[in-house]
Amino acid sequence: MSVAQVFEQLEQNFNADAAQGLDLVFQFDIEDDSTYHLAINDGACKLHEGTNDDPSVTLIMNSDTLKGIVSGETDGMQAFMAGQLRAEGDMMLATKLGELFKMG
């Protein structure tokens, strides 16, 4: 599965109910691929390739870590503690990913 397909799957697994009233940008800097961002605005989610000028949080990882987290094989917090995942910006938003997107 390509990185682009992983993000398409993530977009399809979006939980609109959990995102009511939110206006956030999750940016994903995939070190061995490309940068993508998911713009969440009041229950809607839109996937974009490339960077955003003002992301709420940027998650930095390689494609294997991304695939593991989205498939549910890798725990995001464990990946963070192991140094496989870094975050810049609002760290608490990173913990909301599991509520906003069904993983696994």
Buried (B, 14 or more C-beta within 10 A) or exposed (E): EEBEEBBEBBBEBBEEEBBEEBEBBBBBBBEEBBBBBBBBEEBEBEBBEEBBEEBBBBBBBBBEBBBBBBEEEBBBEEBBEEEBBBBEBBEEBBBBBBEBBBBE
